[in-house]
């Protein structure tokens, strides 16, 4: 059996980690021949796609919507190689509708199974986040909105209306012309929340399989020496809402009982300068320590002594692995009570939830966690057993093989 694995990039973020793990694990299975297609950045791939980011602004817009190069590359590869299964991960923004069109044409004349793991909300939201950056609120208007002209009135992209329109054009071509949802035989949702959103967008329940992303770390950490540290790691962007965490932390440490706590923030993004300016303005350099991007080994080394990890996102998230990674390091996760964050906390029966984007609720939740630390820490031990059972690479691979009918 021949399997082609497709993704926007070879290496970048969480989706790429799952993409590469899938490819590498399938390479270990006897009788499977695996191929890989992505923007390589120098790594060896079977199909080397190109990204719109490499082009001029005007040409890049057209490539963003439909890449002739990527269409041609994939079509030529499929004509030369007999493929039984195509497993897509992220198509947008890099691979574009060109890849979908090539798969659609190949599928007309060949018996092939097409599977897609949904890592974000691109399929049901042109902005990919179910979040309106200009209004700074969750937005589900496009999920069931069948009237194209109404979608053009939305201004969701953080860069403005022009970018919102470009994304909407790409979405219309994908869903209404190429018919993305019809090309896929089976969607993999990493969370029940994502499955519910897909069903809400009129995708048949029978076409969706929930297979949770595996934890990539080699072992669950057993280190229990903890200090009075609260941490955050991830993107520093508006929807991640790290500023809310900073304000809650600042209010907490005004009380003598909590004054010995520190906050560690690790990551990079558009809000980096704003966050650093807030720390400098409040003369908080000794209480709030910031780091840029760190690889997993260095990241875990920095946070392993933390008592709490806070994910204050004000958008849904899908299946945030940061919560799982925190639990694996014996860190109590605290997250907004929406989307994949709420599901993760409830699934593992460990961690705390606070009201989305509510400063007082986050502050009260942090205080509760600190005051009841030992009780909450005991729940983490049971959660790690669930992680080892449900999110192991072995379980993930087994579920995939069943889906592939191997």
ZAKE-137677 format. One record per residue (C-alpha): residue in one letter; x, y, z. Coordinates in Angstrom, 2 decimals. Example, Ala and Ser with C-alpha at 12.3 -4.5 7.8 and 13.67 -1.06 7.14 Angstrom:
// residues 2
 code       X       Y       Z
    A   12.30   -4.50    7.80
    S   13.67   -1.06    7.14
END
This chain:
// residues 406
 code       X       Y       Z
    X    0.00    0.00    0.00
    X    1.30    3.45   -0.96
    X    0.53    6.47    1.22
    X    1.18   10.12    0.40
    X    1.39   12.49    3.38
    X    0.79   16.17    2.60
    X    1.25   19.27    4.74
    X    2.02   22.96    4.25
    X    5.44   22.83    5.88
    X    7.91   20.11    6.74
    X    8.75   21.72   10.08
    X    7.11   24.63   11.88
    X    4.59   24.09   14.69
    X    2.26   21.59   16.32
    X    0.55   20.44   13.11
    X    3.95   19.77   11.55
    X    4.98   17.68   14.57
    X    1.92   15.46   14.15
    X    2.44   15.33   10.37
    X    6.06   14.15   10.70
    X    5.25   11.72   13.48
    X    2.51   10.18   11.31
    X    4.90    9.82    8.37
    X    7.72    8.38   10.50
    X    5.48    5.89   12.31
    X    3.92    4.66    9.08
    X    7.42    4.14    7.70
    X    7.93    1.53   10.40
    X    4.97   -0.55    9.22
    X    5.87   -3.46    6.95
    X    4.08   -3.39    3.61
    X    3.57    0.39    3.54
    X    5.45    2.69    1.19
    X    5.24    6.30    2.33
    X    5.83    9.52    0.42
    X    5.93   13.06    1.71
    X    4.97   16.42    0.20
    X    5.56   19.80    1.85
    X    7.42   23.09    1.64
    X   10.74   21.50    2.49
    X   13.02   24.31    3.69
    X   15.94   22.10    2.66
    X   14.71   18.75    3.99
    X   14.36   15.77    1.66
    X   10.80   15.39    0.38
    X    9.15   13.61   -2.53
    X    7.15   16.68   -3.57
    X    8.65   20.09   -2.88
    X    5.81   22.60   -2.80
    X    6.27   26.36   -2.94
    X    4.73   28.99   -0.68
    X    3.12   32.28   -1.71
    X    5.41   33.99    0.81
    X    8.35   33.58   -1.58
    X    6.70   35.72   -4.25
    X    5.94   39.41   -4.82
    X    2.89   40.77   -3.02
    X    0.58   40.81   -6.08
    X    1.64   37.40   -7.40
    X    1.56   36.03   -3.87
    X   -2.14   36.92   -3.54
    X   -3.06   34.79   -6.58
    X   -0.81   31.95   -5.41
    X   -2.35   32.17   -1.93
    X   -5.75   31.50   -3.50
    X   -4.61   29.00   -6.15
    X   -1.04   27.81   -6.72
    X   -0.46   26.58  -10.29
    X    2.97   25.32   -9.27
    X    1.64   23.16   -6.43
    X   -1.18   21.88   -8.64
    X    1.30   20.86  -11.32
    X    3.79   19.28   -8.89
    X    1.16   17.11   -7.21
    X   -0.57   16.14  -10.45
    X    2.71   15.03  -12.04
    X    3.63   13.01   -8.94
    X    0.25   11.26   -8.84
    X    0.47   10.39  -12.54
    X    3.88    8.78  -12.04
    X    3.12    6.95   -8.77
    X    0.28    4.65   -7.81
    X   -1.11    6.03   -4.54
    X   -3.72    4.24   -2.43
    X   -4.14    6.79    0.36
    X   -3.56   10.53    0.55
    X   -3.38   11.80    4.12
    X   -3.65   15.59    4.18
    X   -2.85   17.71    7.21
    X   -2.75   21.50    6.65
    X   -3.66   22.65    3.13
    X   -4.06   26.37    3.82
    X   -2.57   28.84    3.58
    X    0.47   27.41    1.80
    X   -0.55   24.53   -0.47
    X   -3.69   26.34   -1.66
    X   -6.65   25.16   -3.70
    X   -4.24   23.91   -6.38
    X   -3.51   20.80   -4.33
    X   -7.20   20.10   -3.76
    X   -7.92   20.38   -7.49
    X   -5.12   17.95   -8.33
    X   -6.49   15.40   -5.84
    X  -10.04   15.86   -7.16
    X   -8.96   15.19  -10.75
    X   -6.86   12.17   -9.78
    X   -9.71   10.74   -7.73
    X  -12.07   10.80  -10.71
    X  -10.10    8.09  -12.49
    X   -8.41    6.22   -9.63
    X   -9.54    4.26   -6.61
    X   -8.05    6.23   -3.74
    X   -8.92    7.11   -0.15
    X   -8.41   10.71    0.95
    X   -8.09   11.48    4.66
    X   -7.57   14.86    6.31
    X   -6.54   15.67    9.87
    X   -8.14   18.99   10.85
    X   -5.60   20.97   12.85
    X   -7.40   24.32   12.68
    X  -10.72   25.80   11.52
    X   -9.76   26.62    7.90
    X  -12.37   24.22    6.53
    X  -15.27   26.06    8.18
    X  -13.86   29.55    8.76
    X  -12.02   31.62    6.11
    X  -10.02   33.21    8.94
    X   -9.17   29.72   10.30
    X   -9.77   30.67   13.95
    X  -13.52   31.22   14.44
    X  -12.34   34.55   15.82
    X  -12.85   38.11   14.58
    X   -9.61   39.96   15.27
    X  -11.05   43.41   14.61
    X  -13.99   42.96   16.96
    X  -11.85   40.80   19.28
    X  -14.53   38.16   19.78
    X  -15.39   34.58   18.84
    X  -17.23   34.43   15.52
    X  -19.18   31.50   14.02
    X  -21.00   33.47   11.30
    X  -19.39   31.60    8.38
    X  -20.07   28.08    9.64
    X  -23.62   27.88    8.32
    X  -23.83   31.14    6.37
    X  -24.70   30.08    2.82
    X  -24.98   33.60    1.48
    X  -21.64   34.53   -0.07
    X  -22.39   38.25   -0.28
    X  -22.91   38.43    3.50
    X  -19.51   36.85    4.16
    X  -17.81   39.62    2.21
    X  -19.19   42.11    4.73
    X  -17.18   40.49    7.52
    X  -13.86   42.08    8.46
    X  -12.14   39.35   10.46
    X   -8.46   39.39    9.54
    X   -6.17   41.34   11.88
    X   -4.58   43.06    8.86
    X   -7.85   44.53    7.57
    X  -10.72   44.14    5.11
    X   -8.60   43.47    1.99
    X   -7.02   40.41    3.61
    X  -10.45   39.29    4.83
    X  -11.79   39.45    1.25
    X   -8.79   37.51   -0.12
    X   -9.38   34.76    2.46
    X  -13.08   34.67    1.60
    X  -12.35   34.29   -2.12
    X  -10.03   31.38   -1.31
    X  -12.72   29.81    0.87
    X  -15.44   30.19   -1.78
    X  -13.26   28.50   -4.42
    X  -12.42   25.70   -1.99
    X  -15.91   25.00   -0.69
    X  -18.19   26.06   -3.56
    X  -16.12   25.38   -6.69
    X  -13.61   22.60   -5.91
    X  -15.86   21.26   -3.13
    X  -13.22   20.44   -0.53
    X  -15.61   18.59    1.80
    X  -16.66   16.18   -0.95
    X  -13.07   15.28   -1.87
    X  -12.32   13.99    1.63
    X  -13.49   10.47    2.50
    X  -12.70   10.75    6.20
    X  -11.93   13.70    8.44
    X   -9.83   13.19   11.55
    X  -10.83   15.53   14.38
    X   -8.31   15.75   17.25
    X  -11.12   16.68   19.66
    X  -14.85   16.14   20.16
    X  -15.20   19.91   20.01
    X  -13.75   19.99   16.51
    X  -16.04   17.14   15.49
    X  -19.05   19.11   16.75
    X  -17.96   22.17   14.77
    X  -17.57   20.07   11.60
    X  -21.03   18.59   12.06
    X  -22.36   22.11   12.62
    X  -20.97   23.00    9.19
    X  -23.06   20.19    7.66
    X  -20.38   17.51    7.38
    X  -21.85   14.04    7.86
    X  -21.13   12.58   11.29
    X  -20.12    9.28    9.63
    X  -17.26   11.03    7.80
    X  -15.60   12.19   11.02
    X  -13.33   10.15   13.29
    X  -12.00   11.52   16.57
    X   -8.32   10.57   16.91
    X   -6.50   12.66   19.48
    X   -3.02   13.95   18.74
    X   -0.36   11.87   20.49
    X    1.98   13.37   23.03
    X    5.33   13.78   21.31
    X    7.53   13.75   24.42
    X    9.36   10.47   25.05
    X    8.21   10.00   28.63
    X    5.96   11.51   31.24
    X    8.13   13.53   33.63
    X    8.24   12.39   37.25
    X    9.97   15.46   38.68
    X    7.91   16.80   41.58
    X   10.19   19.51   42.98
    X    8.09   22.61   42.45
    X    8.60   26.28   43.08
    X    6.09   29.14   43.34
    X    6.02   29.69   39.58
    X    3.15   30.26   37.15
    X    4.07   29.82   33.48
    X    2.79   30.37   29.98
    X    4.37   29.06   26.77
    X    3.11   29.50   23.24
    X    2.41   32.25   20.73
    X    2.32   35.83   21.97
    X   -0.69   36.92   19.92
    X   -3.90   38.77   20.72
    X   -6.14   35.73   20.74
    X   -3.81   33.96   23.18
    X   -4.65   36.76   25.64
    X   -1.41   36.65   27.64
    X   -2.03   40.23   28.77
    X   -4.99   38.99   30.83
    X   -2.68   36.58   32.65
    X   -0.22   39.39   33.37
    X   -2.94   41.61   34.84
    X   -4.33   38.78   36.99
    X   -0.84   37.96   38.22
    X   -0.13   41.61   39.05
    X   -3.27   41.83   41.17
    X   -2.53   38.57   42.98
    X    0.99   39.49   44.07
    X   -0.31   42.64   45.73
    X   -1.31   40.37   48.60
    X    1.45   39.36   50.98
    X    0.44   35.69   50.87
    X    1.17   35.43   47.13
    X    4.03   37.91   46.80
    X    6.67   35.17   46.48
    X    5.20   33.90   43.19
    X    6.85   34.50   39.80
    X    5.48   34.38   36.27
    X    7.45   32.91   33.35
    X    6.38   33.76   29.78
    X    7.97   31.84   26.90
    X    7.27   32.51   23.23
    X    7.27   35.08   20.48
    X    4.70   36.88   18.38
    X    3.02   40.16   17.54
    X    2.35   41.07   21.19
    X    5.97   40.59   22.27
    X    6.81   44.31   22.45
    X    3.52   45.18   24.15
    X    4.10   42.54   26.83
    X    7.67   43.64   27.47
    X    6.58   47.28   27.66
    X    3.92   46.38   30.27
    X    6.53   44.57   32.36
    X    8.95   47.48   32.13
    X    6.25   50.08   32.91
    X    5.23   48.16   36.05
    X    8.88   47.55   37.05
    X    8.08   43.85   37.12
    X   11.33   42.50   35.64
    X   12.10   40.50   38.79
    X    8.59   39.05   39.03
    X    7.84   38.34   35.35
    X   10.62   36.62   33.40
    X   10.33   36.39   29.61
    X   12.08   34.18   27.06
    X   11.79   34.00   23.30
    X   11.13   30.80   21.38
    X   12.73   27.71   22.93
    X   12.94   24.18   21.57
    X   11.14   21.47   23.54
    X   14.13   20.37   25.60
    X   15.02   23.90   26.73
    X   11.35   24.82   27.15
    X   10.61   21.90   29.46
    X   13.78   22.59   31.42
    X   12.62   26.18   32.05
    X    9.11   25.28   33.18
    X    9.54   21.91   34.92
    X    9.58   23.50   38.40
    X    6.37   25.49   37.76
    X    3.24   24.74   39.76
    X    0.76   26.15   37.23
    X    0.47   26.61   33.47
    X   -2.15   29.11   32.31
    X   -3.68   29.09   28.82
    X   -5.81   32.28   28.79
    X   -6.86   32.08   25.11
    X  -10.03   33.93   24.17
    X  -10.49   31.87   21.00
    X  -11.65   28.26   20.99
    X   -8.37   26.36   20.41
    X   -8.77   22.87   18.94
    X   -6.84   20.30   20.94
    X   -4.13   22.30   22.75
    X   -1.16   20.04   23.41
    X    0.28   22.63   25.81
    X   -2.25   21.47   28.41
    X   -1.15   17.86   27.94
    X    2.53   18.81   28.08
    X    1.93   20.72   31.30
    X    0.25   17.71   32.89
    X    3.09   15.45   31.76
    X    5.47   17.72   33.69
    X    3.32   17.62   36.84
    X    2.15   21.17   36.22
    X   -1.49   22.01   36.97
    X   -3.15   23.52   33.87
    X   -5.56   26.44   34.10
    X   -7.51   27.39   30.97
    X  -10.48   29.30   29.56
    X  -13.75   27.36   29.81
    X  -14.40   27.19   26.04
    X  -13.66   24.93   23.07
    X  -10.86   22.39   23.09
    X   -9.45   23.82   26.33
    X  -12.58   23.00   28.31
    X  -12.75   19.54   26.72
    X   -9.11   18.76   27.61
    X   -9.47   19.75   31.26
    X  -12.66   17.70   31.56
    X  -11.19   14.73   29.68
    X   -8.15   14.42   31.93
    X  -10.09   15.34   35.09
    X   -7.26   17.58   36.23
    X   -6.71   21.30   36.10
    X   -8.96   24.31   36.52
    X  -11.20   26.39   34.27
    X  -12.06   30.09   34.43
    X  -14.63   32.22   32.64
    X  -13.39   33.21   29.21
    X  -11.62   36.60   29.08
    X  -12.71   37.44   32.64
    X   -9.98   39.01   34.78
    X  -11.68   38.44   38.12
    X  -12.49   34.84   37.27
    X   -8.87   34.11   36.31
    X   -7.60   35.84   39.44
    X  -10.00   33.87   41.67
    X   -9.09   30.61   39.93
    X   -5.37   31.21   40.42
    X   -5.92   31.99   44.10
    X   -8.03   28.85   44.49
    X   -5.34   26.77   42.80
    X   -2.60   28.17   45.02
    X   -4.65   27.65   48.20
    X   -5.59   24.09   47.19
    X   -2.38   23.12   45.44
    X   -1.84   19.70   47.06
    X   -5.38   18.56   46.31
    X   -5.19   19.68   42.67
    X   -1.68   18.20   42.25
    X   -2.97   14.75   43.25
    X   -5.41   14.84   40.32
    X   -2.48   15.28   37.94
    X   -1.15   11.81   38.82
    X   -4.38   10.18   37.62
    X   -4.43   12.43   34.55
    X   -1.01   11.19   33.48
    X   -2.32    7.62   33.44
    X   -5.03    8.73   31.01
    X   -2.42   10.51   28.87
    X   -0.22    7.41   28.68
    X   -3.21    5.27   27.74
    X   -5.15    7.55   25.40
    X   -2.43    9.72   23.82
    X    0.36    7.23   23.29
    X    2.01    6.99   19.89
    X    1.07    3.31   19.84
    X   -2.63    4.12   20.28
    X   -2.47    6.86   17.67
    X   -0.78    4.58   15.12
    X   -3.24    1.76   15.78
    X   -6.23    4.05   15.20
    X   -4.71    5.37   11.97
    X   -4.03    1.88   10.60
    X   -7.68    0.96   11.17
    X   -8.71    4.08    9.30
    X   -6.33    3.21    6.47
    X   -7.82   -0.33    6.50
    X   -4.38   -1.88    6.92
END
